[in-house]
Amino acid sequence: MAYTLFVVEIISAFILAATLLYRYGDCYRNHILVTVSVLIAWYFSFVIMFILPLDISSTVYRQCDNGTHPVTAATVTGTGNGSISTPTPDTQCQKPWSYVPDIVFPNLWRVVYWTSQCLTWLIMPMMQSYSKAGDFTVKGKLKSALVDNAIYYGSYLFICGILLIYIALKPGVYLDGPKIKAIASSASNTWGLFLLILLLGYSLVEVPRNLWNNSKKNYTLTYSYFKVAKLSTDKCEAEETVDDILECLNSVTAAVGPGHPLHSHVETIVQKLPIQLRDKLNSRSPPERPTPPSLKSLVNLHKKTIKALHVLQRTETQWGLMMERIFHLEDVASNSRSPDRRFQHTFHTPRPRLQRIFYPPIIEWYWECFLRQYFLKAMFVVTCILSAAVVWSELTFFCKKPVLSIFANIVLAAKSTYNYACIVSISTLVIGYMFYCAYSTVLKIRLLNLYYLAPHHQTNEYSLIFSGMMVCRLTPAMCLNFLSLVHMDSHVIKERVMETYYTQIMGHMDVLGIIAEGFNIYFPMLVVLLCLATYLSLGSRLLSLCGFQQFVGDDELTTDLVDEGREFVKREKRKRQRAEESLARRRDYSERFTNRRDEEHDNARTGLLNDVDSDYYVSPDRHSYQRDTFRPGVEDIEQRFGESALPSIRTEYDGRRRDKMTMPPKGLFDDV
């Protein structure tokens, strides 16, 4: 019974990590090493989030069991100058039902923490550089990855060298194995804390504001038009970059024939292109006098091709998802005025049977048009309270008398009543909210435009590796910061208290007073300034003045971009409507043709032998004719209207094809 909650948390963390990886990644397309590494990184980060509250409750019990009993009803005996409070039997420590032996947490934290650190600082940066390297051999890719990370690792080695020299020259301080591990972990956590505070300063305001804005239908639709207009610029730039690469590849393929020593390398680059781009490359006329490339130029071209295809795939995925979102928002706006209260979609998308049963059009209308806005407003109130509590606690967590941190007061109140369920619940809620705020902001930063987590298995390997690196770096620093907020870090509140096993494994930066007594305490206070700047939209206004388009309300440039985005959506909608109409006409023609041929087939079976003979001889070609005439219709739509016009059409076509395109019956000539 003691291990029940512990095992449930471990399994829940794995299910959550695997579900998210299945939703965003493509296990069949991505390399197995990338999939396993990202799964371990996400899983271990979620394990820290889920298990740390249990470690906190276990530490509360150990503090009580070591003699720090909360005295609520005690007998007082005089001793001359004063009195002594003696605990009564009612104040004996209560063991939490989720308590596990002391040996479990230290071993777990050693495996989880140091595995995560190796992944984020050693393995994943090499994997990321290896995936974008342009070399054609494993040895060359490894060499390029090492060179690419030389500056990255060199900066850290330089900082570590300065720290080691400082420690070696400091009197009374000696380096040993545990001290070096403490320095390494503290340096990593200091870097993570720096990034965490910057992200929280933005997201603690932006997350509640996004919930409030999403509850306003007109605002959400207008903002989506604005984002589509900006995204169209990125999409055009990505397409132009790919077109330039195709031009270079055209010259290279013309200069490197089948017998050339570099022909296999050129084929490797060409095979990276999707089929459509490959056909576009083959349709180009070769230049008159192509110049033979060198191996170095091919490596650079390969590297540029990989990056350009990543950017193009990201922008096309964002474009498709954004269009689907806008179509849905427009459907919500039109259905809000519908008197029959049944949700109608502009573009029909086949849904699973369970979804049709439990989420019919009536329930969908009430949720999308009525209940959803109130739910988002309620979540806005909850997140506002959590954000205010986090900001206040970050400002006051170093004050121990009186205790001003909200989360520290909650934990202290729960200690006095042995309410371990409250400690675990509040800790999990706050850590989960901080994790969501910090990590949801990382991939929205404009500087990190190359990384994007797209659902429906559309995330590339590069973005998955980056996400694994960031969660491994942010989660330990975030949990250490939370332990400071609840006054369970003795090196912050300057009081000797029993610490969690997680803190004991991570260690402290005692050898550097400027970090232990300065940065780790006072830097989190900057979060209030960052939150204030985010609330006033100072960053957006500054970027807008510098020429970067930002959604700042009634600005003239913003209005123009909204109108431009609305026109993009209208054109995309007309494109999809023409695609559906064209496919419907082809489908109706195919069905009429099939019915007519079936009638002729039935009549022929009652006629002369000659008719039967000819009809049966033409029967096998009938199905091949359906396949040859119907499928090119989809390909023609894809060429004329683009892939974005086919997500719902393709599903319907596949289902109909399975029903109608059967093989000819056996024993075809038996009756003859």
SULZIUR-V39556 format. One record per backbone hydrogen bond with DSSP energy under -1.0 kcal/mol. CO is the residue of the C=O (numbers start at 0). NH is the residue of the N-H. E is the energy in kcal/mol with one decimal. If there is no record, write none. Layout:
# SULZIUR-V39556
[[CO,NH,E] [CO,NH,E]]
This chain:
# SULZIUR-V39556
[[2,6,-2.9] [3,7,-2.5] [4,8,-2.5] [5,9,-2.1] [6,10,-2.6] [7,11,-2.6] [8,12,-2.3] [9,13,-1.7] [10,14,-2.6] [11,15,-2.5] [12,16,-2.3] [13,17,-2.8] [14,18,-2.5] [15,19,-2.3] [16,20,-2.3] [17,21,-2.3] [18,22,-2.1] [19,23,-2.4] [20,24,-2.5] [22,456,-2.7] [23,458,-2.2] [25,29,-3.0] [30,34,-2.3] [31,35,-2.5] [32,36,-2.4] [33,37,-2.5] [34,38,-2.2] [35,39,-2.5] [36,40,-2.4] [37,41,-2.8] [38,42,-2.7] [39,43,-2.8] [40,44,-1.7] [41,45,-2.3] [42,46,-2.3] [43,47,-2.0] [44,48,-1.8] [45,49,-2.6] [46,50,-2.9] [47,51,-1.8] [50,54,-1.9] [51,55,-2.3] [52,56,-2.3] [53,57,-2.3] [54,58,-2.1] [55,59,-2.1] [56,60,-1.8] [57,61,-2.2] [58,62,-2.5] [59,63,-2.0] [60,64,-2.7] [61,65,-1.3] [62,67,-1.7] [63,66,-1.6] [66,68,-1.4] [74,85,-2.2] [76,83,-2.0] [78,80,-1.7] [81,78,-2.9] [83,76,-1.6] [85,74,-1.6] [87,90,-1.9] [88,91,-1.3] [95,98,-1.9] [100,103,-1.6] [102,106,-1.3] [103,107,-2.3] [104,108,-3.0] [105,109,-2.1] [106,110,-1.9] [107,111,-2.8] [108,112,-2.6] [109,113,-1.6] [110,114,-1.6] [111,115,-2.1] [112,116,-2.2] [113,117,-2.0] [114,118,-2.2] [115,119,-2.6] [116,120,-2.0] [117,121,-1.7] [117,122,-2.3] [118,123,-2.9] [122,126,-2.3] [123,127,-2.9] [124,128,-2.3] [125,129,-2.5] [126,130,-2.2] [127,131,-1.1] [136,140,-2.4] [137,141,-2.4] [138,142,-2.1] [139,143,-2.4] [140,144,-2.4] [141,145,-2.3] [142,146,-2.3] [143,147,-2.7] [144,148,-1.7] [148,152,-3.3] [149,153,-2.8] [150,154,-2.0] [151,155,-1.0] [152,156,-2.6] [153,157,-2.2] [154,158,-2.0] [155,159,-2.7] [156,160,-2.4] [157,161,-2.0] [158,162,-2.3] [159,163,-2.7] [160,164,-2.4] [161,165,-2.4] [162,166,-2.6] [163,167,-2.6] [164,168,-1.9] [169,172,-1.2] [175,179,-2.3] [176,180,-2.3] [177,181,-2.3] [178,182,-2.1] [179,183,-2.4] [180,184,-2.6] [181,185,-2.4] [182,186,-2.4] [183,187,-2.1] [184,188,-2.5] [185,189,-2.4] [186,190,-2.0] [187,191,-2.3] [188,192,-2.6] [189,193,-2.1] [190,194,-2.0] [191,195,-2.6] [192,196,-2.4] [193,197,-1.5] [194,198,-2.2] [195,199,-2.9] [196,200,-2.3] [198,202,-2.9] [199,203,-2.5] [201,205,-2.1] [202,206,-2.7] [204,208,-1.8] [205,209,-2.7] [206,210,-1.8] [207,211,-2.1] [208,212,-2.7] [209,213,-2.6] [212,215,-1.3] [215,219,-2.2] [216,220,-2.2] [217,221,-2.4] [218,222,-2.7] [219,223,-1.9] [220,224,-2.0] [221,225,-1.9] [222,226,-2.2] [223,227,-2.2] [224,228,-1.9] [225,229,-1.9] [226,230,-2.6] [227,231,-2.1] [229,233,-1.5] [230,234,-2.6] [231,235,-2.5] [232,236,-2.4] [233,237,-2.4] [234,238,-2.3] [235,239,-2.4] [236,240,-2.3] [237,241,-2.2] [238,242,-2.3] [239,243,-2.2] [240,244,-1.9] [241,245,-2.4] [242,246,-1.9] [243,247,-2.0] [244,248,-2.8] [245,249,-2.2] [246,250,-1.6] [247,251,-2.2] [248,252,-3.0] [249,253,-1.5] [250,254,-1.6] [251,255,-2.2] [256,259,-1.5] [259,262,-1.6] [261,265,-2.0] [262,266,-2.3] [263,267,-1.7] [264,268,-1.7] [265,269,-2.4] [266,270,-2.4] [269,272,-1.4] [273,277,-2.3] [274,278,-2.5] [275,279,-2.2] [276,280,-2.1] [277,281,-2.2] [278,282,-1.6] [293,297,-2.0] [294,298,-2.1] [295,299,-2.2] [296,300,-2.3] [297,301,-2.6] [298,302,-2.3] [299,303,-2.4] [300,304,-2.2] [301,305,-2.3] [302,306,-2.1] [303,307,-2.7] [304,308,-2.5] [305,309,-1.9] [306,310,-2.4] [307,311,-2.6] [308,312,-2.6] [309,313,-2.2] [310,314,-2.6] [311,315,-2.5] [312,316,-2.1] [313,317,-2.6] [314,318,-2.5] [315,319,-2.4] [316,320,-2.4] [317,321,-2.6] [318,322,-2.3] [319,323,-2.1] [320,324,-2.1] [321,325,-2.5] [322,326,-2.7] [323,327,-2.0] [324,328,-2.5] [325,329,-2.8] [326,330,-2.0] [327,331,-2.4] [328,332,-2.3] [329,333,-2.2] [330,334,-2.8] [331,335,-1.5] [334,337,-1.7] [351,355,-2.0] [352,356,-1.9] [353,357,-2.8] [354,358,-1.7] [359,363,-2.5] [360,342,-1.6] [360,364,-2.1] [361,365,-2.2] [362,366,-2.3] [363,367,-2.8] [364,368,-2.6] [365,370,-2.9] [366,371,-2.6] [370,374,-2.2] [371,375,-2.4] [372,376,-1.7] [373,377,-2.1] [374,378,-2.3] [375,379,-1.9] [376,380,-1.8] [377,381,-2.0] [378,382,-2.7] [379,383,-2.1] [380,384,-2.0] [381,385,-2.3] [382,386,-2.8] [383,387,-2.5] [384,388,-2.3] [385,389,-2.4] [386,390,-2.5] [387,391,-2.5] [388,392,-2.3] [389,393,-2.3] [390,394,-1.6] [391,395,-1.4] [392,396,-1.3] [395,398,-1.6] [404,408,-2.1] [405,409,-1.9] [406,410,-2.2] [407,411,-2.5] [408,412,-2.4] [409,413,-2.2] [410,414,-2.0] [411,415,-1.7] [413,418,-2.5] [414,417,-1.1] [417,419,-1.6] [418,422,-1.5] [419,423,-2.6] [420,424,-2.4] [421,425,-2.7] [422,426,-2.2] [423,427,-2.4] [424,428,-2.4] [425,429,-2.5] [426,430,-2.5] [427,431,-2.4] [428,432,-2.2] [429,433,-2.6] [430,434,-2.5] [431,435,-2.4] [432,436,-2.6] [433,437,-2.5] [434,438,-2.7] [435,439,-2.3] [440,443,-1.1] [441,444,-1.1] [444,447,-1.0] [447,450,-1.3] [459,463,-1.8] [460,464,-2.5] [461,465,-1.9] [462,466,-2.3] [463,467,-2.1] [464,468,-2.2] [465,469,-2.2] [466,470,-2.1] [467,471,-1.6] [468,472,-1.4] [469,473,-2.5] [470,474,-2.1] [473,477,-2.5] [474,478,-2.4] [475,479,-2.3] [476,480,-2.2] [477,481,-2.0] [478,482,-2.1] [479,483,-1.3] [480,484,-1.7] [481,485,-1.6] [482,487,-2.8] [483,486,-1.3] [488,491,-1.7] [488,492,-1.8] [499,503,-1.8] [500,504,-2.1] [501,505,-1.9] [502,506,-2.3] [511,515,-2.3] [512,516,-2.9] [513,518,-1.8] [514,519,-2.3] [517,521,-3.0] [518,522,-1.8] [522,525,-2.2] [523,526,-1.6] [524,527,-1.2] [525,529,-2.1] [526,530,-2.4] [527,531,-2.0] [528,532,-2.3] [529,533,-2.2] [530,534,-2.5] [531,535,-1.9] [532,537,-2.4] [533,536,-1.0] [536,540,-2.2] [537,541,-2.3] [538,542,-2.5] [539,543,-2.2] [540,544,-2.0] [541,545,-1.5] [542,547,-2.6] [543,546,-1.0] [549,551,-1.3] [554,558,-2.3] [555,559,-2.2] [556,560,-2.2] [557,561,-2.2] [558,562,-2.3] [559,563,-2.3] [560,564,-2.6] [561,565,-2.1] [562,566,-1.8] [563,567,-2.0] [564,568,-2.1] [565,569,-2.1] [566,570,-2.4] [567,571,-2.4] [568,572,-2.6] [569,573,-2.5] [570,574,-2.2] [571,575,-2.2] [572,576,-2.4] [573,577,-2.5] [574,578,-2.0] [575,579,-2.5] [576,580,-2.5] [577,581,-2.6] [578,582,-2.3] [579,583,-2.5] [580,584,-2.4] [581,585,-2.1] [582,586,-2.4] [583,587,-2.8] [584,588,-2.4] [585,589,-2.3] [586,590,-2.5] [587,591,-2.6] [588,592,-2.5] [589,593,-2.3] [590,594,-2.6] [591,595,-2.4] [592,596,-2.3] [593,597,-2.2] [594,598,-2.3] [595,599,-2.4] [596,600,-2.1] [597,601,-2.3] [598,602,-2.4] [599,603,-2.2] [600,604,-1.2] [602,605,-1.0] [603,606,-1.2] [607,611,-2.3] [608,612,-2.9] [609,613,-2.5] [610,614,-2.6] [611,615,-2.5] [612,616,-1.9] [613,617,-1.4] [619,623,-1.2] [620,624,-2.2] [621,625,-1.9] [622,626,-2.4] [623,627,-2.3] [624,628,-2.2] [625,629,-2.5] [626,630,-1.4] [630,634,-2.0] [631,635,-2.9] [632,636,-2.0] [633,637,-2.4] [634,638,-2.2] [635,639,-2.5] [636,640,-3.2] [637,641,-1.3] [641,644,-1.2] [642,645,-2.0] [645,649,-2.6] [647,651,-1.7] [648,652,-2.5] [649,653,-2.3] [650,654,-1.9] [651,655,-2.1] [652,656,-2.6] [653,657,-1.8] [654,658,-1.2] [655,659,-2.2] [656,660,-2.1] [659,661,-1.7] [666,669,-1.1]]
